[in-house]
Amino acid sequence: MDEPARYRVMVVDDNTFIRAGLTSALEATDDIEVVGEAGDGREAEEMAWRLVPDVVLLDVRMPRADGVGAAAALSRISRVIMLTQVEEPEVILSAVRNGAVGYLVHNTFTVDELAAAIRDTVRHRAHPLSHAASAALIDAARTGRPAAPAADPAEQRARFGLSAREVQVMDLIVRGLANHDIAAKLFLTEKTVKNYINRIYAKLGAPNRATAIVTWLGMPPGG
């Protein structure tokens, strides 16, 4: 499939200064266009149906309809990356369960890194997580596990039908390693790692990296 000539983004935040700053920074790139701005979740849903952006950058705490609630509807239209100051584990988990494919915390990334995350999300169906968000997600999953001994690799293989190599890859994902780091550690090509990850997602029934981590660690699904 051809890559889009320009990546169409919608920015959703109730802080007009943050919206303006993000819009200005992203539009300074050669290939990202901010097609809409919204100040709350409800306005964002109405706008997204009209504009159908490639990616929605979505704040958490907003009036009328917050970002976590809005993510459920917006993720049926576009790929949603939460972009927020909020690092609370329960909020991160709720956003992921509602369809967010990424969770970035302000002041933990550069404009170039944000732009790269947008491109990768559209081109490669990547799932960008700030380190703080990834750590919070894993901690929340571990905290929410039943009080039972951790499953050993053989039990995990039996539970999900993963191969020994897939178990190795998944364990490194949980430790927060990026694809290229996993490839280096296991002496594989990055393309091979991506193939393993796609098979892991299918076996775990997980649409993205964050959900795969939650599933692997035994966090029960949210209601």
Summary of the structure (lengths in Angstrom):
residues: 223
radius of gyration: 17.6
end to end distance: 35.6
largest distance: 51.5
contacts: 704
relative contact order: 0.11
helix: 52%
strand: 13%
